[in-house]
Amino acid sequence: MSTTYTVTAARDGRWWTVAVPGVGVTQARRLSRVTAEARDLISVSLDLPGDDFELVISMEVDDVDSGSSRSSISPRPWMSFLNGGGTQQRCSSAARATTS
């Protein structure tokens, strides 16, 4: 049974602040890098292999919590960006969908 870490990605100007309670805080330039940056932070801080744990990611934009999802599941179109996939066009579409 692997350990699950909760990750909060919050927009901070042109960056995403990536916080893992009990581990630390890092930044990601793009939303698509949140998962990788969180895994790197946990791996380096706790000396664990990057695939030895699971993530539950919550994204906050303009003080609105978008909810949580396991990083291996993409129940909403924009959640695929947290898994490192997507193009700029899909990102723009997802941004429009979350603001309408």
C-alpha positions in Angstrom: 0.0 0.0 0.0 1.6 3.2 -1.1 1.4 6.6 0.7 -0.9 9.3 -0.7 0.1 12.9 -0.5 -2.2 15.9 -0.8 -1.0 18.6 -3.2 -2.5 22.1 -3.6 -1.7 24.1 -6.7 -2.6 27.7 -6.4 -2.1 30.4 -9.0 0.4 33.0 -7.9 1.0 35.6 -10.6 2.6 33.9 -13.5 3.5 30.8 -11.5 1.7 28.0 -9.7 2.6 27.5 -6.0 2.7 23.8 -5.3 2.2 22.9 -1.6 2.5 19.5 0.0 1.6 19.6 3.7 4.3 18.2 5.9 6.8 18.2 3.0 7.3 21.7 1.6 6.5 24.1 -1.1 7.8 24.5 -4.7 6.7 26.3 -7.9 5.6 25.3 -11.4 5.7 27.7 -14.3 2.9 25.8 -16.1 -0.1 23.8 -14.8 1.1 20.8 -16.8 4.2 20.7 -14.5 2.4 20.6 -11.2 2.4 16.8 -10.9 6.1 16.5 -11.9 7.2 19.3 -9.5 5.2 17.8 -6.6 6.7 14.4 -7.3 10.2 15.9 -7.4 9.7 17.8 -4.1 8.4 14.7 -2.3 11.2 12.5 -3.8 14.0 14.8 -2.9 12.7 15.9 0.5 11.8 12.4 1.7 14.3 10.4 -0.3 11.6 8.3 -2.0 11.4 7.0 -5.6 9.1 9.2 -7.7 6.7 6.4 -8.4 6.5 5.1 -4.8 3.5 7.2 -3.8 0.2 8.6 -5.1 -0.9 12.2 -5.3 -4.3 13.9 -4.7 -4.2 17.3 -6.4 -6.4 20.2 -5.6 -6.2 23.3 -7.8 -7.1 26.8 -6.6 -7.7 29.7 -9.0 -8.8 33.2 -7.8 -9.6 31.8 -4.3 -12.0 29.2 -5.8 -11.1 25.6 -4.9 -11.8 23.4 -8.0 -11.9 20.2 -6.1 -9.5 17.2 -5.8 -8.6 14.3 -8.0 -6.1 11.5 -7.9 -3.3 12.3 -10.3 -3.8 9.0 -12.1 -7.5 9.8 -12.9 -8.8 12.6 -15.1 -12.5 13.0 -14.4 -12.7 16.5 -15.9 -11.1 17.8 -19.1 -8.8 20.3 -17.4 -7.5 17.7 -14.9 -5.4 16.0 -17.7 -3.1 19.0 -17.4 -2.2 18.0 -13.9 -1.0 14.7 -15.3 1.4 16.4 -17.6 -0.6 16.1 -20.9 -2.2 18.7 -23.2 -1.4 21.4 -25.6 -1.8 25.1 -25.4 -5.1 24.8 -27.4 -6.5 22.3 -24.9 -5.3 24.5 -22.0 -7.1 27.6 -23.5 -10.3 25.5 -23.9 -10.1 24.3 -20.3 -9.5 27.9 -19.0 -12.6 29.1 -20.9 -14.7 26.2 -19.5 -13.8 27.0 -15.9 -14.6 30.6 -16.2 -18.0 30.3 -17.9 
